[in-house]
């Protein structure tokens, strides 16, 4: 198994895992911002603050960036060692 296959597997795995979590956080964020979010502590049910909705949306955005970063860093073409060595100049 070469690095390209490993990078593709890592990208797909993070896309599935982070994508599901990001979708859930995004739905929770929109629900909380629109006023549909509630929580229960003991016998009391209260409205969730809208700031929590914005936090959920920011977290969902960050979770979407994780597979993009993994794909970029694992699937990019790395420079060869011959590209890093400067060519020899001929002095006459």
Secondary structure, DSSP 8 states (H G I E B T S, - for coil): --HHHHHHHHHHHHHHHHHHHHHHHHHHHHHHHTT--EEEETTEEEE--HHHHHHHHHHHHHHHHHHHHHHHHHHS----HHHHS-------
